[in-house]
Amino acid sequence: MIRGVHALAICAIVLGGVSVRATEFYATRYQSLPVLDWVESRPPLAESADLPAAVDLARGLSRALPLLTIRYEETRIPILARLDTIVFNRGLRAAAWSELMGYEMDVRDPETGDAQVRLAGPDEVDGVWLVAPPRSGGVATIAGHRGPVGFMLQVTFARPGKGDPAELADISARAEAAARQASADWTAWLESQLSRAS
């Protein structure tokens, strides 16, 4: 005769087996998470405590590039620059975000869905991508991190109408050069902000 105590014991055994199986599955699939949890529990708990807010870091682009002047054959081409910044509590998280953005950007631009080509090699600190083939201008994107700050800079040289392929390739090259220069100037400014905060 099975009593309530026996049914409760059988239920406990079954639930214990399920929890052991779930633990084995978690450990094999997400093996790095416990290590990161252990690392994150060690001091310093926040490397970014003394940094300015992400909005102020993005506004630093105007301080780093006050007089960015680009000319193109006596015609005016609208030039757009967008800088997204995110401040993490540790540099480890910013590096992981930068790596994740690299995987995403290798496939396509997350904003527009356009196919992209990676231009940066493995020895470069930041990833550089160009929209390829260019449709109506050049779009260059640079994503990376410095310390606990992750950033993505996108420079767009908009060309109205359909241009010939040679002209679009030239505009893309100019967008890449402008993005690399803007990124270099802004990251130098950012590194000075990081050195002040530490």
N, C-alpha and C positions, 0 to 999 in steps of 0.2 A: 504494500500500500504506500503510495507516494503522498507525502505530507507537504505542507507549505515550506517547511525548512529544506526539504530535498529539492523542491522546485527552485527555491532561492539559491541553493548551492550550485545547481546545474546552470542557472542563469549567470551566476558569478563566474563560473568556469568559462562559459561561452564568451562573455564580455571581456574577460581577461585575455582569451585567445585573440579576439578581434583587436584589442588594444596593442598586443605584442606585434601582430601583423602590421598594424598601422604604423607603429614605431619603426619597424624594419623598412617599410616602404618609404617613410619620410627620410630616414637616415641614408638610404641608397640614392634617393632622387635629389634631395636637397642637402648634400653632404657639407657644403660650405657654410650654410647658415649658422650652425652652432659655433663654428670658428669665428665668424664675424660678430656674433652676439658676445662671445668671450672678449674679443678685441675691443668692441665698443663699450664694454663695461669697465675698461681700464682708464685711468686718468691720462690725459685731460679729456673730460667728457664732451667738451665743445671747443673745437679749434677756432670757431668763428665768432666767439663771444664779443670780441672787440672790433669786429669789422663793421663797416657801414652797411646799411640796408641794401638789398639787391637793386632797388630803384635808384639809389644814389650811385651805385656802381655803374648802372646803365647810363646814367646822365654823364658819367665820366667820359663817354665817347666824345661829347661836345667839347670837353676840356682838353682831351688828348689831340683832337683834330679840329682846331678852331678855324683853320683856313684851308680846307680841302678844296682845291680848285682843279677841275678836269675840263679840258677842252677837246672837242672832236670836230674837226674840219668845218669850222665856221657855223655849224648847226648846233642847235640845242637838243640834247638828249636828256630826258628826265632821269635823274639818278636818285635811287632810294637806298637808304641804309637802315637796317633794323638790327638792334642788338638785344638779345634776350639773355638775362643773367639769372642765376639761381645760387643761393648761398646755402651750403650744406653744413651740418655740424662738424664734419670731419673731411679731410682731404681724401680719405679712402672712399667715401661715398661719392664725392665729385669725380674721382677717377672712374668709378663704376658707371656713373651716369654718362660720362664722356665716351666710354667704351660702348655702352648701349646705344647712344646717339650715332656712333660710327656704324654700328650694324644696321640701324634703321636707315641712315642716309646712304649707305651702299646700295640699297634697293631703290629708294625714290625719296623725293623731297616730301617730308611729312606734312607740309602746309598745302602744297599744290598737287602732289601725286605725280609730278614730272619725273621721268627717268634721269638719273645723274651718273656722272663718271667721277671716280675718286682720283684726285691729282696728287695727294700727299703720299709720300713713301713711308715705310715703317720707321725710318729714323727721324721723322718730323714729329714735333710735340703735338701739333694740332692737325685735325683732319681737314682737308680742303676738297670741295666738290664743285663741279660745274653741271648745270642742266644741259643735257645733250640728247638729242640735237636741239639747239636753241630755236625757239619759235619766233619770238618777236623782240629779241634783245638778249643780253647776257645776264645770267644769274649765278653768282659765286657765293658759296656758303663755307664758313669756317666754324668748326665746333671744337672745343677743348676745355681745359680746366687749368687753373692756377691755384694751388692750395685747396681750400674748401669752396672755391668759386667755380661754377660751371658756366660756360657762355656759348652762345651761338650767334655769329655775326653773318648777316646776309646782305650782299650788295647787289642791286639790280640796276642795270643800264637798260631802260625801256626804249625800244625803237618802235615808233608807230608804223603800222603796216608791215607787209612782208618784205624782208630784205633778201638780197642774194646771199648764198651760203658763205661766200668769202667775207662779206661785210658782217654777217652775224658771227662768224668765227673771230673776227677782229674785235667786235664789241664784247664777246665773251672773254677774250684775252685781257681786254681793258678792265672788265669787271673783276677778273681774278687778281690782277695787279693792284687794283684799288682796294680789294678786300684784304689782300695780304698786307698791304701797307697800313691800312686802318687797324687790322688786328695786331700788328707788331707795335704800333704806337699805343693802342689801348692797353695791351697786356703789359707794356713797360710801365704805363701809368698805374695799372692794377698792382703790379709787383711792388711799386713804391707804397701803395696803400696797405698792402699785406705786411710789408716790413715795418710800417708805422704801428700797425695793430699788434705786432708781436713784441 
